[in-house]
Amino acid sequence: MPIRRIPDGAEYDPNRVLDAIINKLKLKNDAALSRLLEVAPPVISKIRHNTLPIGATLLLRMHEVSDYSIRELRSLMVRPHAEASAA
């Protein structure tokens, strides 16, 4: 199975997926999200600051609690470049 890479002209942005889940589930903040995902609050902070990637286990937990498909979650993690979105 080939390794999937971020598309050219895009960049990894974990904040998009975290914010999407918070908005969809109408959570108050990252602390509420960490409780729902059953991870310590510093994990969410490290993900937001790009010091910790979203791993497979956490991705599956996000899928379980939010009903976003894995494909939707993965696409939310990537922010298209301004040039790519203008085309």
C-alpha positions, 0 to 999 in steps of 0.5 A, a space after each residue: 500500500 503506498 504512503 499517502 502524502 499531503 498534496 502539493 500546494 497544501 499544508 498540514 493544519 491540525 487546527 482545522 480538524 480540531 475546530 471542526 469537531 468542536 463546532 460539530 459537537 458544540 463543545 465549549 473548548 479544547 478541555 471539553 474536546 480532550 475529555 470527549 476524546 479521552 486524552 489529556 489536555 496537553 495532548 490537544 495543545 501539542 497537536 494545536 502547536 504542531 509538536 505532536 501529530 494526530 496518530 491513528 488511535 486518536 484519528 479513530 477516536 475522532 471518527 467514533 465521537 464525531 461521525 466524520 468519516 476517516 476520509 473527511 477527518 484526513 481532508 480536514 487536516 490539510 489546508 490548501 494553499 491560497 493559490 490552489 483554492 483560487 484556481 
